[in-house]
């Protein structure tokens, strides 16, 4: 199954040094946490972003990419020619 992410929810890191992704919201309006997204990917499902006519595949990563932040698991999109579809740049919902 393929899920399409159109928005993200962010939260402050424990030390309040930055905001990172807490979860995503699909085109169907359903919220999923990072853990639920990664578990779904591990079960064989595909997760993509969609914004302003662009899309990117979401990938799991071990931790938040920000320095010493240990938020885990984390999710990201691979950089491409447009920033519109990057997970971090999606509208918040």
C-alpha positions as CSV (number, residue, x, y, z in Angstrom):
1,X,0.0,0.0,0.0
2,X,1.2,3.6,-0.7
3,X,0.5,6.4,1.7
4,X,0.7,10.0,0.6
5,X,1.8,12.6,3.2
6,X,0.7,16.2,2.7
7,X,1.5,17.7,6.1
8,X,3.7,17.2,9.1
9,X,3.4,17.8,12.8
10,X,6.4,19.1,14.7
11,X,7.4,19.2,18.3
12,X,10.2,20.7,20.3
13,X,13.2,18.5,21.2
14,X,13.6,17.7,24.9
15,X,16.2,20.4,25.2
16,X,14.1,22.8,23.2
17,X,17.0,23.5,20.8
18,X,15.0,22.8,17.7
19,X,11.7,21.5,16.4
20,X,11.6,18.1,14.6
21,X,9.0,15.9,13.0
22,X,6.6,14.2,15.5
23,X,4.5,12.6,12.8
24,X,2.8,13.1,9.5
25,X,-0.7,13.6,8.1
26,X,-1.8,11.8,5.0
27,X,-4.0,13.0,2.2
28,X,-6.9,11.2,3.9
29,X,-6.4,13.4,7.0
30,X,-5.0,10.7,9.2
31,X,-2.2,11.4,11.6
32,X,0.7,8.8,12.0
33,X,3.6,9.1,14.4
34,X,7.2,8.6,13.2
35,X,7.2,5.1,14.8
36,X,3.9,4.1,13.0
37,X,5.4,5.3,9.6
38,X,8.6,3.3,10.1
39,X,6.8,0.2,11.3
40,X,4.5,0.5,8.2
41,X,7.6,0.8,5.9
42,X,9.1,-2.2,7.6
43,X,5.9,-4.1,6.8
44,X,6.4,-3.3,3.1
45,X,4.3,-0.2,2.6
46,X,5.5,2.9,0.7
47,X,5.3,6.4,2.0
48,X,5.6,9.5,-0.2
49,X,5.2,13.2,0.1
50,X,3.0,15.3,-2.2
51,X,3.1,19.1,-2.3
52,X,2.8,21.7,-5.1
53,X,3.0,19.0,-7.8
54,X,6.2,17.4,-6.5
55,X,6.7,14.2,-4.6
56,X,9.5,12.3,-2.8
57,X,9.8,8.9,-1.1
58,X,10.1,8.9,2.7
59,X,12.9,6.8,4.2
60,X,13.6,5.8,7.8
61,X,16.6,6.8,9.7
62,X,17.9,5.9,13.1
63,X,17.7,9.3,14.8
64,X,16.9,12.9,14.2
65,X,19.6,14.4,12.0
66,X,20.1,17.3,14.4
67,X,23.4,16.9,16.4
68,X,22.8,15.3,19.7
69,X,19.1,14.8,19.4
70,X,18.1,11.2,20.1
71,X,14.5,11.3,18.8
72,X,14.1,7.8,17.3
73,X,13.1,6.4,14.9
74,X,13.1,9.3,12.5
75,X,12.0,9.8,8.9
76,X,13.3,11.9,6.0
77,X,13.1,12.4,2.3
78,X,16.1,12.3,-0.1
79,X,17.2,15.8,-1.3
80,X,16.2,16.4,-4.9
81,X,15.9,19.4,-7.3
82,X,13.0,20.9,-5.5
83,X,12.5,21.6,-1.8
84,X,8.7,21.7,-2.1
85,X,8.4,17.9,-1.5
86,X,10.9,17.6,1.3
87,X,9.3,16.3,4.4
88,X,10.7,19.1,6.6
89,X,9.2,21.7,4.2
90,X,5.7,20.4,4.1
91,X,3.0,22.5,5.7
92,X,2.3,21.9,9.4
93,X,-1.1,20.4,10.3
